[in-house]
Amino acid sequence: MQRHLKYFYFTFVSGVLCAQSPWLLTSDPVGIARSGAQVSYGRSLEASTFNPALLTTLQDSRSVFISLGLEMQSTQQTLQSNQTTLYSSDRNRSIPAFGLAWKLNPSWSLGLHSESTFSRHLDFGSGSFTRFFGDRLSLVGRQTLAQIAFSPSTHPEFSLGIGMGMLTTDYIGGLSLRGVIPSNPNAPVSAVNPSLGVFEQRLMQSASISSPVFQVGGRWAINSRWSMGFAYQSGLQKSLPLSSTLSGAPLFYSNTGFGNPLVGGIASGLTLTANTTSRPGTGSLELPSRLTWGIRFRPNTTFTMELDVRRMFGNFSIPDWPSLVNVSGTISTPSVLSFAPSANSLRSGRPSIGLSLGADITLNQSWTLRAGFSQDQSTLSDVYVNPILGGAASSTFSAGFSYIGWGGEWNLGYQIRQSRDIESKTLDGSWNSGGFSPTGTPVGVEGMGHMIAIGYKTRF
């Protein structure tokens, strides 16, 4: 079937790990196979969702794609003292997507697309070495944008495009906290009201927000072999309407933080926790903006390659964790978790640079092979890399193909991402009746993920 026939695009399954940023590089199989290198890739409906300026290069006057996907990621932490390894659960997310392009004339084009753009999620549950710093995160963002692109008739080699729309973000975070159990649970610990042990309680907080976002893109077809492009995607910095709750039954320990509490400790602990409430954290959710520049080279009709360089601006930050409130006062995480190295925190990372390299090999009118590679800098120094938000350097390797037949163009893409293994001495500690004390025991942190997608595309 010829390329000018109708395209209908359907993504079946995909997965990715974001080790240094919550940004998803791409969510379509063509972009997956190229490891996201497509900011200057003209005549591609998939690439035009990333750079709206490419809408004017499409050959079809009207085309559309829809997608259904599955995004997967996993993180693990290893306590070096006993080589105990914990693996995160909550690994999968669906990532449906939709794209539409309408070429009004050679100069003006319209577009509409909806896709998942941010995703990081994991759950270690109770018992994690780092649970007092956070043991669960689910952060998923989905945006829908309307696009418009313009290319002057006197200089068709240039084009500009913009997109404006809304980003919907769902956030869930959780951790465990400990507090003392007074002999009389209706009064704080004192000389006449000694501690019988400590309790441990897991907390969760969540919020959903919608906020405006935009994108800007440009393209320059230098000649028949070379072209350049750029795209900017806005980020997010906004306070969340957080709500928090206690999660699960409390656990009770002795004053040392291990073993069973003293006689009467469990009964007093149950009374105490029944009168304990949660208070949501404060602070803003920050998602970085992204600027990408790319150059494409096509030496012949068989081979095409592209190199993209991207810059992340701003921090990746989540609000502070929730706290407990009872007769003893407010119980908070051992760190304020501002995640800035100066505050010994684990939440936000520095701006970073990454690159993607992708290539297409056209075998004939029906078959095209693709491959890609990408690499991103670390956003946190090694001592502050953590299981919840990552922060280590990472790389991806990808491959895929497209086939024209059965009424349209079918695409398959696969990608694997691996973050660099890091050993940190700031993540483990013990919490007894005297409070939290870091042990300095090394904790290994690593993560990886996969992405696979199949698609089908049409014009109308």
C-alpha positions in Angstrom: 0.0 0.0 0.0 1.4 3.4 -1.0 2.4 6.1 1.5 -0.3 8.5 0.3 -3.0 6.1 1.5 -4.8 6.7 4.8 -3.0 6.4 8.1 -4.6 5.4 11.4 -2.2 5.2 14.4 -2.8 3.0 17.4 -0.2 2.5 20.1 -0.7 -0.7 22.0 1.7 -0.8 24.8 4.7 1.3 26.0 6.9 1.7 29.1 9.7 4.0 30.3 11.7 4.9 33.3 12.4 8.5 34.2 15.6 8.4 36.3 16.5 12.1 36.2 13.3 13.9 35.2 9.6 13.1 35.1 9.4 14.2 31.4 8.6 11.4 29.0 10.7 11.8 25.9 7.9 10.5 23.7 4.9 8.2 23.8 4.5 7.1 20.2 6.3 4.0 18.7 8.1 6.0 16.0 9.5 8.4 18.6 10.2 5.5 20.9 12.3 3.7 18.3 14.3 7.0 17.7 14.8 7.5 21.5 12.9 10.8 21.1 15.1 12.3 18.4 12.5 14.0 16.2 12.4 17.7 16.8 13.4 18.5 13.2 12.0 15.3 11.6 9.7 16.7 8.9 6.8 14.9 7.2 6.0 13.0 10.4 2.7 13.4 12.2 4.3 11.9 15.3 7.1 14.4 15.4 4.7 17.3 14.8 3.1 16.7 18.2 6.5 17.4 19.7 7.3 20.4 17.4 4.2 22.1 16.1 6.3 23.9 13.3 6.5 20.5 11.5 2.8 20.5 10.8 3.4 22.5 7.6 5.7 19.7 6.3 3.0 17.0 6.3 2.1 15.6 2.9 -1.4 14.6 3.9 -4.0 17.4 4.1 -5.7 15.7 7.1 -4.3 12.9 9.2 -5.0 11.4 12.7 -3.5 9.0 15.2 -4.8 7.5 18.4 -2.9 5.4 20.9 -3.2 3.2 23.9 -0.1 2.4 25.9 1.3 0.9 29.1 4.2 2.7 30.8 6.4 0.7 33.1 9.3 1.5 35.5 11.0 -0.1 38.5 13.4 1.0 41.2 15.4 -1.0 43.7 17.3 -0.3 46.8 19.9 -2.5 48.5 21.1 -2.2 52.1 24.8 -3.0 51.8 25.2 -4.2 55.4 23.1 -7.3 54.7 22.7 -7.2 50.9 18.9 -7.1 51.4 17.2 -5.8 48.2 13.8 -4.2 48.0 12.0 -3.8 44.6 9.3 -1.2 44.0 5.8 -2.1 43.0 3.1 0.0 41.3 5.1 -0.2 38.1 2.5 0.3 35.3 0.6 3.2 33.9 -1.6 3.5 30.8 -0.6 6.3 28.5 -3.3 6.8 25.8 -2.6 9.5 23.2 -4.3 11.2 20.3 -3.0 13.4 17.4 -4.8 15.3 14.6 -3.4 17.5 11.8 -5.2 19.6 9.2 -3.3 21.3 6.5 -5.4 24.3 5.4 -3.0 25.4 2.7 0.8 25.4 2.0 1.3 28.2 4.6 -1.1 27.3 7.4 -1.7 24.1 9.4 -3.7 23.2 12.5 -3.1 20.4 15.0 -4.5 18.8 18.1 -2.9 16.3 20.4 -3.3 14.7 23.8 -0.7 12.6 25.5 1.0 11.7 28.8 4.0 14.0 29.3 5.1 13.4 32.9 5.3 10.0 34.8 7.1 8.7 37.8 5.6 6.2 40.2 6.8 3.5 42.7 5.7 2.0 46.0 8.0 0.3 48.4 5.4 -0.3 51.1 6.1 -0.5 54.8 9.6 -1.9 55.7 11.6 0.1 53.3 15.0 1.4 54.5 14.1 4.9 53.3 10.5 4.9 54.4 11.0 7.8 56.8 12.1 9.9 53.8 9.3 8.7 51.5 8.3 5.2 50.3 5.6 6.0 47.6 5.2 8.4 44.7 2.8 8.6 41.9 3.1 11.6 39.6 1.3 11.4 36.3 0.7 14.4 34.0 -1.4 14.5 30.8 -1.7 17.4 28.4 -4.0 18.4 25.6 -2.9 21.1 23.2 -4.3 22.9 20.2 -1.6 23.8 17.6 -1.1 26.2 14.7 1.8 26.4 12.4 2.8 29.0 9.7 5.3 28.8 6.8 5.6 31.9 4.6 5.0 31.2 0.9 8.1 33.2 -0.1 10.3 31.1 2.2 8.7 27.7 2.6 12.0 26.4 4.1 11.0 28.2 7.4 8.1 27.5 9.7 7.0 28.4 13.2 4.3 26.8 15.4 2.7 27.2 18.8 0.5 25.0 20.9 -1.6 25.9 23.9 -3.7 23.8 26.2 -4.1 22.3 29.7 -2.0 19.9 31.8 -3.8 17.7 34.3 -1.5 16.3 37.0 -2.3 13.6 39.6 0.0 13.3 42.6 0.1 10.8 45.4 2.9 10.6 48.0 3.5 8.6 51.1 5.9 7.9 53.9 6.1 6.4 57.4 6.6 8.3 60.7 7.3 7.3 64.3 6.3 8.8 67.6 6.6 8.0 71.3 3.9 6.2 73.3 3.3 7.9 76.6 2.1 5.7 79.5 -0.9 8.0 79.7 -1.9 8.5 76.0 -3.8 11.6 76.8 -0.7 13.6 77.9 2.8 14.1 76.5 5.8 12.2 77.7 7.3 13.5 80.9 9.1 12.4 84.0 5.8 11.3 85.5 4.5 10.0 82.2 7.3 7.8 80.7 7.5 6.4 77.2 6.4 2.7 76.8 7.7 2.5 73.3 7.2 4.0 69.8 4.6 3.6 67.2 5.0 3.7 63.4 2.3 5.0 61.1 2.1 5.2 57.3 0.7 8.4 55.8 -0.6 9.3 52.3 -1.3 12.6 50.7 -2.8 13.3 47.2 -4.0 16.1 44.9 -5.0 16.8 41.3 -4.7 20.0 39.5 -5.1 21.4 35.9 -3.0 24.2 34.7 -2.3 26.0 31.3 0.8 24.9 29.3 2.2 25.8 26.0 4.8 24.8 23.4 6.7 26.7 20.7 8.6 25.3 17.8 10.6 26.3 14.7 12.1 24.6 11.6 14.6 25.5 9.0 15.1 23.2 5.9 18.6 24.3 5.1 18.7 22.2 1.9 17.5 18.8 0.6 19.9 17.0 3.0 20.0 19.2 6.2 17.3 20.6 8.4 17.2 22.1 11.9 14.4 22.5 14.4 13.8 23.5 18.0 10.9 23.1 20.5 10.1 24.4 23.9 7.7 22.8 26.3 6.6 24.7 29.4 6.9 23.2 32.9 4.8 23.7 36.0 5.2 25.4 39.4 2.0 25.4 41.4 0.8 24.8 44.9 -1.4 21.7 45.3 -4.7 21.4 47.2 -3.3 18.5 49.3 -5.3 16.2 51.4 -3.7 13.6 53.7 -4.8 10.4 55.5 -3.4 7.7 57.7 -2.8 4.5 55.8 -2.9 1.1 57.4 -2.7 -0.1 61.0 0.0 1.3 63.2 3.0 -0.8 64.3 4.5 -0.8 67.8 8.1 -1.2 69.0 10.2 -0.8 72.1 11.9 2.4 73.1 15.0 1.3 71.2 13.0 1.1 68.0 13.2 -2.7 67.9 11.3 -5.5 69.6 8.0 -5.2 71.5 6.9 -2.2 73.6 6.7 -2.4 77.4 3.7 -3.8 79.1 0.7 -1.6 78.3 2.4 -0.1 75.4 0.2 -1.5 72.7 -3.0 -0.5 74.5 -1.7 3.0 75.1 -0.5 3.1 71.5 -3.9 2.2 70.1 -5.5 4.9 72.1 -2.9 7.4 71.1 -3.1 6.6 67.3 -6.9 6.7 67.5 -6.5 10.4 68.5 -3.7 11.1 66.0 -4.5 13.0 62.8 -2.5 13.8 59.7 -1.6 17.2 58.3 -0.7 17.6 54.6 2.6 19.0 53.6 3.3 22.4 52.1 5.2 23.6 49.1 4.8 23.6 45.4 4.9 20.9 42.7 7.6 21.9 40.2 8.0 20.1 36.9 10.9 21.3 34.7 10.4 23.0 31.3 12.4 21.6 28.3 14.1 23.2 25.4 15.2 20.9 22.5 17.4 21.7 19.5 18.0 19.2 16.7 19.6 18.7 13.3 18.6 16.1 10.7 20.9 14.8 8.0 19.6 12.8 5.0 22.5 11.9 2.7 20.3 9.8 0.4 16.8 8.4 0.1 17.7 5.3 2.2 19.3 6.7 5.4 18.2 9.6 7.7 19.7 10.5 11.1 19.0 13.1 13.7 20.7 14.5 16.7 18.8 16.3 19.4 20.2 18.2 22.4 17.8 19.2 25.2 18.1 21.4 28.2 15.9 21.0 31.3 15.2 24.3 33.2 14.0 24.5 36.7 13.6 21.9 39.4 11.7 18.6 39.7 10.1 19.1 43.2 7.2 17.7 45.1 5.5 19.2 48.2 6.8 18.4 51.7 5.6 15.1 53.1 2.6 15.0 55.5 3.0 15.0 59.3 1.3 13.6 62.3 -0.4 15.6 65.0 -1.2 14.2 68.5 -0.9 15.0 72.2 2.9 15.1 71.9 2.7 17.8 69.1 3.7 17.6 65.4 5.7 14.6 64.1 7.5 15.3 60.8 10.0 13.5 58.6 13.6 13.6 59.9 14.4 16.0 57.0 12.4 19.0 55.8 12.9 17.4 52.4 13.4 20.6 50.6 15.7 18.3 48.5 18.3 21.0 48.0 21.8 19.8 48.9 22.4 22.7 51.3 19.4 21.5 53.3 20.4 17.8 53.1 17.2 17.1 51.2 16.2 14.9 48.4 13.5 16.5 46.3 14.7 18.9 43.6 17.4 18.6 41.1 19.6 21.0 39.2 19.0 21.8 35.5 20.5 19.2 33.2 21.4 18.5 29.6 20.6 15.4 27.5 20.9 14.2 24.0 19.1 11.8 21.6 20.4 10.2 18.5 18.0 8.4 16.1 18.3 6.9 12.6 15.9 5.6 9.9 16.8 3.1 7.2 14.3 2.8 4.4 14.7 -0.6 2.9 11.9 -0.3 0.3 8.4 1.3 -0.2 7.0 -1.0 2.6 9.7 -1.4 5.2 11.7 1.1 7.4 14.0 0.2 10.2 14.8 2.5 13.2 17.2 2.7 16.0 18.1 5.3 18.7 20.1 6.2 21.7 19.8 8.9 24.4 21.7 10.0 27.5 20.8 12.4 30.3 23.0 14.0 33.0 22.4 13.4 36.6 20.3 16.1 38.3 21.5 15.3 41.8 25.0 14.7 43.1 25.5 11.1 44.0 25.1 11.6 47.8 21.6 12.9 47.2 20.3 10.4 44.7 17.3 8.6 46.2 14.8 5.9 45.2 11.7 8.2 45.2 12.9 10.8 42.7 16.0 9.2 41.2 18.4 11.9 40.1 21.2 9.6 38.6 22.4 9.8 35.0 20.6 7.5 32.6 20.8 6.1 29.1 18.3 4.5 26.7 18.7 2.1 23.7 15.8 1.6 21.3 14.9 0.0 18.0 11.8 -0.5 15.8 10.4 -0.6 12.3 7.4 0.5 10.2 5.5 -1.5 7.6 3.1 -0.1 5.0 0.3 -2.6 4.3 -3.0 -3.9 5.5 -4.6 -0.5 4.8 -2.1 1.8 6.4 1.3 2.2 8.1 2.1 0.0 11.1 4.9 0.9 13.5 6.7 -0.9 16.3 9.1 0.6 18.7 11.0 -0.8 21.8 13.2 1.0 24.3 15.1 0.1 27.4 16.4 2.7 30.0 18.9 2.1 32.7 19.9 4.6 35.4 23.4 4.6 36.8 23.8 2.6 40.0 24.5 4.9 43.0 25.5 4.1 46.6 24.3 6.7 49.1 25.1 7.0 52.9 22.3 9.4 53.6 19.2 7.2 53.2 19.3 4.7 56.2 18.7 5.4 59.8 17.0 4.2 63.0 14.2 5.9 64.9 13.8 5.3 68.6 12.1 7.2 71.5 14.8 9.7 71.3 14.2 10.5 67.6 15.8 9.6 64.3 19.5 9.0 63.9 21.2 8.3 60.6 23.3 5.1 60.5 25.5 6.0 57.6 25.0 2.5 56.2 25.4 2.6 52.4 22.2 2.0 50.4 22.5 1.1 46.7 19.9 2.8 44.4 19.2 1.8 40.8 16.4 1.6 38.3 15.4 0.6 34.9 12.3 0.5 32.6 11.1 -0.7 29.2 9.0 0.8 26.4 7.3 -1.1 23.6 4.6 0.3 21.3 2.8 -0.7 18.1 0.9 1.7 16.0 -1.4 2.2 13.0 -2.1 5.6 11.3 -4.6 7.1 8.8 -5.6 10.2 6.9 -9.2 11.3 6.4 
